[in-house]
Amino acid sequence: MKLAKIKILAMVIMAAITFAASSAFASYSYNFTVDTTSMLGQTGYLELQFNPGINPGSANAVIANYVSDATLAGTPALTGNVTGALPGTVSINNTTQWNDYFQQVTFGSNVQFALTLSGSPNNSFYLSFYSADGITPVLTNDTTNGFAATIDLNANGAVVNNLSNQVSVQATPIPAAAWLFVSGLMGLAGLRRKSKALI
């Protein structure tokens, strides 16, 4: 009976370690849809940033599945640890203090993309749009910073701040792996009850 207790304790410890690891390196996914009809035909800029806050750990932002009737112009300006280019996949790591993707566009009626944030907390993603001068924010209600939307990764998860009437941010469903992990914990709890009943 003591051996059964030791096995159960070992499984509970492994589950706790796995849970701690998954919390420290969580992953969050969002679908962005932006109505840009108010800027239709105008030249402007799209900006994507992923920057570290206080005491950040390793983290990554991946922008994929970009779909838009906007025309991308020229080569994007990349600052910090940024790779890729729209309409393909853009990956932004927080290894430097300022990580920025800045792309000139001729606006169409919409912009859509998927964002996946993964890694440690204390990092923030920023979406912004600018007029032709590259300085004046558009498509935002944020008169201070000009952000259209931000997502802050903190110790409790991800916090979405939608700062635009033209932007929709929808969280994607929890991945199957997360549900599998939860069901595994429930199975361990059931196993523990069963073993107590046998003792």
C-alpha positions as CSV (number, residue, x, y, z in Angstrom):
1,M,0.0,0.0,0.0
2,K,2.9,2.4,0.7
3,L,4.2,1.8,-2.8
4,A,0.8,2.9,-4.2
5,K,0.9,6.1,-2.1
6,I,4.4,6.9,-3.4
7,K,3.4,6.4,-7.0
8,I,0.4,8.6,-6.6
9,L,2.5,11.3,-4.9
10,A,5.0,11.1,-7.7
11,M,2.2,11.6,-10.3
12,V,0.8,14.6,-8.4
13,I,4.2,16.2,-8.2
14,M,4.7,15.7,-12.0
15,A,1.3,17.2,-12.7
16,A,2.2,20.2,-10.5
17,I,5.5,20.7,-12.3
18,T,3.8,20.4,-15.7
19,F,1.1,22.9,-14.6
20,A,3.8,25.4,-13.4
21,A,5.7,25.0,-16.7
22,S,2.5,25.5,-18.8
23,S,1.6,28.6,-16.8
24,A,5.0,30.1,-17.1
25,F,5.1,29.5,-20.8
26,A,1.4,30.0,-21.7
27,S,0.2,30.5,-25.3
28,Y,-2.6,32.9,-26.3
29,S,-4.2,33.2,-29.7
30,Y,-6.4,36.0,-31.2
31,N,-8.0,36.8,-34.5
32,F,-7.9,40.5,-35.4
33,T,-10.4,42.1,-37.9
34,V,-10.0,45.8,-38.7
35,D,-12.5,47.9,-40.6
36,T,-10.4,50.3,-42.6
37,T,-13.1,51.7,-44.9
38,S,-12.7,55.2,-43.4
39,M,-9.1,55.2,-44.8
40,L,-10.0,53.5,-48.2
41,G,-7.5,54.5,-50.9
42,Q,-5.3,56.5,-48.6
43,T,-1.7,55.9,-48.0
44,G,-0.7,55.1,-44.4
45,Y,1.2,52.7,-42.2
46,L,0.6,49.5,-40.2
47,E,2.7,49.0,-37.1
48,L,3.1,45.8,-35.0
49,Q,5.2,45.9,-31.8
50,F,6.1,43.3,-29.1
51,N,8.1,44.8,-26.3
52,P,9.3,43.7,-22.9
53,G,8.1,45.3,-19.7
54,I,9.7,45.1,-16.2
55,N,11.5,41.8,-15.5
56,P,10.4,40.0,-18.8
57,G,11.3,36.5,-19.7
58,S,11.6,35.0,-23.1
59,A,8.5,35.5,-25.2
60,N,7.4,35.6,-28.9
61,A,4.6,37.1,-31.0
62,V,3.7,35.5,-34.3
63,I,1.5,37.2,-36.8
64,A,0.1,34.8,-39.5
65,N,-2.9,34.4,-41.8
66,Y,-2.8,38.0,-42.9
67,V,-5.6,38.8,-45.3
68,S,-6.4,42.3,-46.6
69,D,-7.4,44.2,-49.7
70,A,-4.8,46.8,-48.7
71,T,-1.8,47.2,-51.0
72,L,1.5,46.7,-49.2
73,A,4.2,49.1,-50.4
74,G,7.9,48.8,-50.3
75,T,10.0,46.9,-47.8
76,P,8.9,47.0,-44.1
77,A,11.1,48.7,-41.6
78,L,12.2,46.2,-39.0
79,T,13.6,47.2,-35.6
80,G,14.9,44.8,-33.0
81,N,14.4,41.1,-33.2
82,V,11.8,40.9,-36.0
83,T,11.8,38.4,-39.0
84,G,9.4,37.8,-41.9
85,A,7.2,40.1,-43.9
86,L,3.4,40.4,-44.6
87,P,1.4,38.9,-46.2
88,G,3.6,36.0,-44.9
89,T,4.4,35.2,-41.2
90,V,6.0,37.8,-39.0
91,S,7.8,36.7,-35.8
92,I,8.7,39.2,-33.1
93,N,10.8,38.3,-30.2
94,N,11.3,40.4,-27.1
95,T,15.1,40.0,-26.9
96,T,15.6,43.8,-27.3
97,Q,13.8,46.7,-25.7
98,W,12.2,47.9,-28.9
99,N,10.9,45.3,-31.5
100,D,8.9,46.9,-34.3
101,Y,7.4,46.0,-37.7
102,F,6.4,49.1,-39.7
103,Q,4.8,48.6,-43.1
104,Q,3.5,51.2,-45.6
105,V,0.1,50.4,-47.1
106,T,-2.6,51.9,-49.3
107,F,-5.6,51.1,-47.2
108,G,-8.4,48.9,-48.5
109,S,-11.6,48.1,-46.6
110,N,-10.2,45.6,-44.1
111,V,-7.2,43.9,-42.5
112,Q,-7.3,40.5,-40.8
113,F,-4.6,38.5,-39.1
114,A,-4.1,35.9,-36.4
115,L,-1.8,36.6,-33.5
116,T,-0.2,34.0,-31.2
117,L,1.6,35.1,-28.1
118,S,3.7,32.6,-26.1
119,G,6.3,32.7,-23.4
120,S,6.9,34.4,-20.1
121,P,4.8,37.3,-18.7
122,N,5.7,41.0,-18.6
123,N,5.5,41.6,-22.3
124,S,3.1,43.6,-24.5
125,F,1.8,43.5,-28.1
126,Y,0.7,46.7,-29.8
127,L,-1.2,47.3,-33.0
128,S,-1.2,50.8,-34.5
129,F,-2.1,52.6,-37.8
130,Y,-0.8,55.9,-39.1
131,S,-1.7,58.4,-41.8
132,A,0.6,59.1,-44.7
133,D,3.1,61.1,-42.5
134,G,3.8,58.0,-40.5
135,I,3.3,60.0,-37.3
136,T,-0.4,60.8,-36.9
137,P,-2.4,57.9,-35.5
138,V,-5.6,56.8,-37.2
139,L,-8.3,54.1,-36.5
140,T,-7.9,54.7,-32.7
141,N,-9.6,56.3,-29.7
142,D,-6.3,56.4,-27.8
143,T,-5.3,60.1,-28.0
144,T,-2.3,59.5,-25.7
145,N,-0.3,56.7,-27.4
146,G,-2.3,56.1,-30.6
147,F,-2.7,52.4,-30.2
148,A,-5.6,50.6,-31.9
149,A,-5.3,47.6,-29.6
150,T,-2.8,46.2,-27.0
151,I,-2.4,42.8,-25.3
152,D,-0.5,42.6,-22.1
153,L,1.0,39.3,-20.9
154,N,1.1,39.3,-17.1
155,A,1.4,36.7,-14.4
156,N,-2.4,36.1,-14.4
157,G,-2.7,35.7,-18.2
158,A,-3.3,38.0,-21.1
159,V,-5.3,41.3,-20.9
160,V,-6.8,42.7,-24.2
161,N,-7.3,46.5,-24.5
162,N,-9.3,47.4,-27.6
163,L,-8.8,51.1,-28.2
164,S,-10.6,51.4,-31.5
165,N,-14.2,51.2,-32.8
166,Q,-12.8,49.7,-36.0
167,V,-10.9,46.8,-34.4
168,S,-12.4,43.5,-33.3
169,V,-10.2,41.1,-31.2
170,Q,-11.5,37.6,-30.7
171,A,-9.7,35.0,-28.6
172,T,-9.4,31.6,-30.3
173,P,-10.6,28.5,-28.5
174,I,-8.3,26.8,-26.0
175,P,-6.0,24.3,-27.8
176,A,-6.8,20.6,-27.6
177,A,-3.5,20.1,-25.6
178,A,-4.8,22.3,-22.8
179,W,-8.0,20.3,-22.6
180,L,-6.0,17.1,-22.6
181,F,-3.9,18.5,-19.7
182,V,-7.0,19.4,-17.7
183,S,-8.6,16.0,-18.3
184,G,-5.3,14.4,-17.1
185,L,-5.4,16.3,-13.9
186,M,-9.0,15.1,-13.4
187,G,-7.9,11.6,-14.0
188,L,-5.2,11.9,-11.4
189,A,-7.7,13.2,-8.9
190,G,-10.0,10.2,-9.6
191,L,-7.1,7.8,-9.3
192,R,-6.1,9.3,-5.9
193,R,-9.7,8.9,-4.6
194,K,-9.7,5.3,-5.8
195,S,-6.4,4.5,-4.1
196,K,-7.6,6.0,-0.8
197,A,-10.7,3.8,-0.9
198,L,-8.4,0.7,-1.3
199,I,-6.2,1.6,1.7
